[in-house]
Amino acid sequence: MKVSVDADVCYGSGECAFRAPAVFGFEDGYGFVLPGRAESGEDELIRDIAERCPSQAIRIDGKKVTD
């Protein structure tokens, strides 16, 4: 599973970084995937975070989890 954050959609709630600080960071008002963490072994946690992202900016394998 490959995870990413669509910077054009993210509006900076910081929920991802709060819930999974080992995978996501928060800087300049936007979430991002930490270097080396795009391939995460925490599939269930990451999918849950993606589903709860208020802006639906988190992508798994290039797609929104609601697609």
ABEGO torsion letter per residue (X at the ends): XBBBBBAAABAGAGAAAAABAAABBBBGGBBBBBBGAABBABAAAAAAAAAABAAGABBBGGBBAAX
